[in-house]
Amino acid sequence: MHAVFGKFAGCVLATLFATVAAAWPAQAQKRAALVIGNDAYQNVPPLRKAANDARTMGDTLKKLGFGVLYGENLTRRDMADKLITFDRMVEPGTVAFFFFAGHGFEVKGENYLLPVDVPPAREGQEELVRDSAVAAQRIIDRLQARGARTAILILDACRDNPFERKGTRAVAGVGGLAAMTPPEGVFVVFSAGAKQTALDRLSDADANPNSVFTRTFAKELATPGLTLVQIAKRVQSNVKNLATSVNHYQTPAYYDQIVGDVVLIGTPADAPAGASLPIGPVAALPSAPLAARPQPTPNPSEPTNAPIANFSRHNSGWTVSLSFAEPTTVISYRLGDAGNFRETGFLDVLDAQTRKRMANPSFSLDADQGPTTIYVRYVDRRGEEVGPFPINFDPMGALVRDQRKILEMTASSWLSFREFNGLLVYYTHLVSNRCAIREARIGLDSSLPDRVLKLPPCDLRDPSAIPAGAQLYLKLAPTTRSISVELTFRDGSQSEIKTFRR
């Protein structure tokens, strides 16, 4: 766990994504951040600078106008609670920022963030790590599901294998995190290249409280007028030079899939003279000329500029959230082939691209709304009406997709052990999202789920409600140590087998 000059600090992975292809300005939008620093690990080697790095990033974000929620030395339950609180802070249009400093681990190409109570893991216990940690991709999924307009994810979590022990065979893994291939609208930065580790300090005489990457990244992040690409390239050069000075190989990598540039503070430093650009905590540069960007292959079956719809079911009905490929000034919709279009209204947020109140990108449908075609049209910033575009609404299909997404994002909540007049295991979460499940199977003290877990039938009228008299738990033998779970979804595909331990 020690390099020549101390522990390797975390490989910082910074991810920026947008819910649409363009980089959205957020001059007047709400800004929320969750900052976590884990040093005091109980079963793997403790760290020394993770909490300091988190505090430094928290202070930097406050200066950039973010409301910061802070957590230090969090258990798995504590991390879950903080993420739930952060969910509530993120509203449609929010600029969301997540920072984690602590141990991270890669399992089969997926990156996991470790809480301070992560259990020790030996060879063949990869599932123990996955079940006890938080998947980085799930955090991205949660922010997308909350409707964050722009989100930045920084993971200071790339170290040597924390599970290595002298005289034992550790769970399979190497230093560093796995590369994450971003989709369009995503900006990724690693403090070191994939599978590299990052220096904690330059020498024993280096008294800086932060890791080599964090001290550099925080400084550049707070520099007015820099785009994300400029920040990444400056950090890349500075960190490489610092590491080389002590004969260590560390070259931060970045991957840019953002259409247009994003500036976190002030006016872009290289803006053309006389350019009309928004000024504020978050702004956007004009997109590069179309000829300079690779163009996607047109899909003849998909209309140009057609919006994307996401359907979410709740107690009172449906919420339809729309994403557009260009700025809109008015959005309206109609159910079916006849009738008048209804406007969605406006948010109390200024859109810096249109300089007008932002059109509300969502609307509601009744709980008993049957299958229909929704027609959506909008007015662009030139004042021209675009559309209407047909969107198919299938209540059952939309419900299954929505609940499956919830299940995949909250896999650690499928089961819960309780001690009450014996040993019980509750599966309330599966019952609440049963419409997405064709079959649930469990295995007691076995990695092979061989027993069917009976779930109530799906009720489309109130799909998340738990029916009266429904069985929500099983009584187990007191010697039971673990339960494995495998879900078969409605389309016949299966989940990974998840293992839950007491």
N, C-alpha and C positions, 0 to 999 in steps of 0.2 A: 504493500500500500504506500511505500515511500519512494520518492524519486531522489535524485542527488541532493536537492535542496528542499525537500519536504514533500508532503502529500500532494499528489496531483489534484488540482481543483477541478470543478465541474466543467464539462464540455457544455457551453451555453448554446442552446438551440433557440433561436428567435424565429418565430413564425408569424407572418402577417397574412391574413386572408380577408377577402371581401365576399359578401354574399352575391355580388354580381361581378361581371368581368372587369368593370372599370374600378379604379381607385376612387372611393367616395370621399369627398371632403367632409369634415365634421366640425366646422368652425363653431357652431352653436350647439353641437350635440353633447349629450351627457357622456362623461368619461369615468370609467370605473376600473379599479385594479385590485387584484388579489395577489399578495406577496407572501411567500412561504419560505422560511429558512430552517432546515433540519440539521442540527449538529449532534444532539445527544442520543445517538443510536444505542439501543440496548443489547442487540444480539450480533451486530456487525460493527466494524471499526468506526468509532465516532469521528466527527469532522471538527475543524476549528474555525473556518471562515464562512461557512454557509449562512449563518445568521447575520454576520456582518455584511455579506454581499446583499442579502435580502433588505437589510435596513438602508444600505446605500441606494439600492434601486427604489425603495419606497420613498425616500427623501427626494430623489430625482423626479419621480413620477408626480409627487405633490407639487413640485415647482412647475411641472408641465400641465397642471390643472386637473389631475386625476383625483378622484376620491379613492383612498387606499384602505383596503381591508388587510390586516396584517396577522400572520400566524407564525409561531416559532415552536420548534420541537413538537410537531403534531403526530399523534397516533393515527392509525387508519380511520378510526371513528371521527377523530378531530378533523382530519382532512376532508372527510365526507361532509361534515357539518359546515366547514368553511366554504366548500364548493356549493352547497345548497344556498348559503347566505349570498354568495357571489352570484348565483343564478338569479336571485331576486333583485340584485343591483343592475343586472343587464336587461335592458328593454330594447325593443326594436329601434334601430338607429344608434345604439350606444357604441362608443369606441371602448373596447374591452382590452385589458392588459393583464396577463397572468405571468407571474414569475415564480419559479421554484428553484431553490438551491438546496442540494442534498445529494444522497446517493440515487443513482439511476441504474437500470439494468435492462439489457436487451434479451428477449426470449423470442426466437424464431422470427427475427426481423422486426419485432414490435417493441417499442420503448416503454418502460414502466418507471414510475416515480415511487421511491420507497419511503414509507412512514417510519418513525423512529422505533415502532414496535414490530417491524418486520421480523419474522422468525428466522433462525438460521436454516439454510437449505443445503442439502447434500446432492450428490450426483443422482440424477433422475427425478429431482423434485422441482422441476421448472414450474409445474402447475401451482405449487405452494407459493412461489414468488408472484405469479400472475394473480392469484386469488387474494394475496395480501397487499397488493400495491395498486396504484392508480395508473391506468394506461394513458399515455400522452394524447393519443388520438381521440380518446373519449372526451378530453377537455375541449378539443377543437370541435367535436360533434356537439357538445353541450352549448358552446357559445353560438354555433350556427343555429341550433334549435331555438335559442332565445332571441334570435333575430339581430345579433350584433352586426352593425354595418361594417365595422372594421375591427379586427382583433389582433393583438400582438401576443405571442406566446414565447416566453424565454425559459429554457430549462437549463439550469446550472447543475447538471446531473450526469456528467460523463467522467467516470473515474475507473480505477482498476476494479477487477471483480471483487466486490465486498464480501463474498461468501467464501473466499479462499481461506483454508486453515491448514496449518502444518500437520502432516500425518493423516489427512483425510482427503477424499476426492470431492471437490466442490461442485456445486451445480454448474453445468456447462455455461460458459460465458467468457468474454474477453473484455479488456478495457475499452471504453468508448461506447457511444450509442450508434444504433444503426441509422443509415441515411434514410431520410424521409423524402419521397418524391412528391413534390407539391403539385396540386392541380392548378389550373388557371386561376389567377386572383390570389396567389399565395407567395409570400416572400420568406425565405428560410435562411438563417445564418447559424453556423456552428462555430463555437470558439476554437475548435480544432477540426481537422478533417474527419470524415467518418472513420471510426475505429481508432482515432488518435485520442490521447489524453492531454489535458491542459494543465499548465503549471499553476500551483498554488502561490508560490513565491519564487523570486529569482535567486535568492541566496539566504543563508542564515541571518545575514545582516539586513535583509529586506523587511522593514517594519510596517509596510503598508498593510492595513487591515483587510484589504480586498485581494482577490485572486488577480492574476495578470490580465485576464480577459475582462473581468467586471470593472476594474479600475479604468480600463481603456474605453470600454463600451459605454459606461455611465457618462464619462466626459464627453464623448462624441454625441451621445443621445441628446445631451443638453445644449449642444452647439446650435445657435439659430441659423436657419437657412439651408440646412443640409437635408438632402433626400435620403431615403433609406439606403439606396445603392451607394451614395457617397459615404454614409456612415459605415456601411459594411466594408467598403474598400479601404477607408482610413484605418479601421480597426484591424483589418487583415494585414495591412502593411506594418502597423505599429507593433502588433502582437508577434508577428513573425520575427521582426528585428529584435525585440526584447528576448524572445525565446532563444534565438540564434546566439545571442550574447553569452548564454550559459550552456551552449552546445545541446540545446533541446530542439526537437523538430515539432513545431506547432504552427500550422497555417490555417487560420479560420477560413471556412468555405461558405459561400452564399449562393442561393438559387432564387432567381427573380422571375416570377410568373405574374407580376402585376402589370396590367395595361395602364401606362401612365406612372408618374412618380408621386410619392407621398412625402410631405414635409411635416414633421411633428411640431415645430415651433418656428414662427416668424415667416418671412418672405423667402422663397427659394433664392439661394445665393447666385445662381446662374440664370435667373429669369431675364428674358429679353428686355431691353430698355423700353419703357412705356407700356409693358404688358400689364393687363388688368388681372391681378391674381388675388385671391382671398388671403387675408392675413389673420393668423390666429393660432391656437394650439395645434390644430391639425389642418393642413391645407393640401391641395392637389395641384400639381403642375399639369399643363396641357399634355395630352397624350402625344406620343411620338407620331410623326407623319405615317400615314397608313402604309406607304411604300416601304418604310423601314421595318415594319413588323410582319412576321409570317402570317398569312391569312388562312383561317380554317377552311376546310373543304365544305362547300355548301351542302346542306341536306335538303334535297328537293321536296321532301315530305314535311319539312318544318318551316313555317313562314318566317321571313326575315323579321328580327326584332320581336318575335313572339315572347311574351312573358312566361316565366316558370311559376307554377303554383304549388304551394305546400299546404296540406290539409291537416289540422290538429283537432282532435275531439276532446271536449270537456263536458262538464255536467250540463251546461245550458245549451250546448249545440256545437257548431263547428266554427273554427277560425280559418279563413283562407288568407295566406300570406303570399304576396306576389313579388317577384324579382324581375327587374327590367334591365335591358342592356344599355339604356341611355336615360338621361335625366327626364323626369316627367313633371308637369305642372298641374295636371288634373288627371285623375283616374276614375273611370266609371265602369259599371258592369250590369249585365242583364242575365236573368235565368231563363233559359229556353229561347225559342226562336221568335217570340213575340213579346211586346210590352216595351216599356220605357227603360232607358238606362238610368242607373242611380249612381251618383258620385259617392266616393268613399270618404270625402272630407279631407281635412288637413291636420298635420301634427304641429305642436307648438315648437317647431324647430325650423331654422332657416337652412335651405339648401344653398350652399355657397356656389354651386354651378349655375343655378337658375336665379339666385338672389331673391327668391320668393319662399313663402312657407312651403315646407315639404308636403307633397301629396301623401295621404295615408295609404301605405301599400297593403293594407289588410281590411277585411270586412268579415261579417258573421253570417252563418246560415243556421236555420232552425235545426233542432235535434232530429226531427222527423223528415228532413229534406230527402227526397228520393233521388234516384239517378237522374241526371240532367246534363245539359251542356251549358256551361257558363261562358258568356261572351264578354271579353274585356277589351276596352279601348282606352287610349290615353292621349293627352295633348303634350307634344314635345316642347322644348324650350323655344322653338321658333314660332310656337302658336299653332302648329299644324296638327290636325287630328290623325292618329294612327290606329289602324284596326278597323273593325273589331276582330279579335282572335278567339277561336273556339277552344275551350278547355273542358275536357270530359271529367265529370264528377261521378264516381262510383262509390257510394257510402261504405260498402263492405270492404272494397279494395283499399280505400283511403284509411279506414280504421285499422286494417291489418298492417299496413305500412307504418302508420303512426305508432301503434303499440309495439311492433317489432323494433323500431328505432329506440323506443324507451327501454325495452328489455336489453338491447345490445349496449346501451349507454350505462345501464345500471346493473350489470351482471353480478356485482358483489352483493346485491340486495335480494337475489332470488330466494335465498334461504336464511333463516335466523334461528340460532339455538337459544333456548330458554330453560332455566331451571325452575320448575314450579310443580310440586308434588311429583317429582321425577324429571326425567330429561325429555324435553319437547323440541321439535323443530317446526317452525312456522314457514308457510309458503304463501303468505298473503299477497306478496308482490306478484307472484305468478297468477293468482286468482284475479287480481285487478287488471291484468293485461292478457287474459286468457284468450281473447278473440284472435290474437296473432299465433296461438299455439294449437297445433294439431294433436300433439302428444308430448307429455313430459315424463321422463323416466329417471329414476334415482337408483343409486347403488349404495348400500350400507357397508361402510368399511371396505369398500371396493372401488376400483377405478373403472369398473364396467357397470354402467347403469342397466339393471336388469328387472326393475320393478316399475310398473306404470303408476304414476301419481294421478289420481282422479281429480279432474277439474270440472266446475259447473259449465254448462253450455253457454255460449256467447249470447248476450242479449243486446241487440243493436240499439234498442231504445235507450238503454242506460248501461253502456258496455263496461264502465269501470266500477260500477256499483257491485258490492258483494252480496249475493242473494242470502236471504234469511235462511238460517240453518246450514249454510255451506260449511263443509269441513275445511279448516284453515291450518291444521297442524297434525303431526303424527307423534305418537308417544313412542319413545325409543328405549331400548335396553340401556341401562346406565353405563355399560361398557363401550357404547358406540363412540368412536373417535372422529369419524369423518363420513361425509355423504357426497357422492358424485352426482352431477345433474347433467342431463342432455335434453335439449328441446328440439322437437321437430316442428318447424314452422308450417303455416298453412300451404305454402307452395311446395312442400316436401323437402326443402333444404334443412340441414341440421346445424345446430350451434356446436361450438367446441365443448368438450366435456369440462365442466367446472367442478372443482373440488372445494368443499367447505369443511373446515375443521373447527372443533370446539375451542 
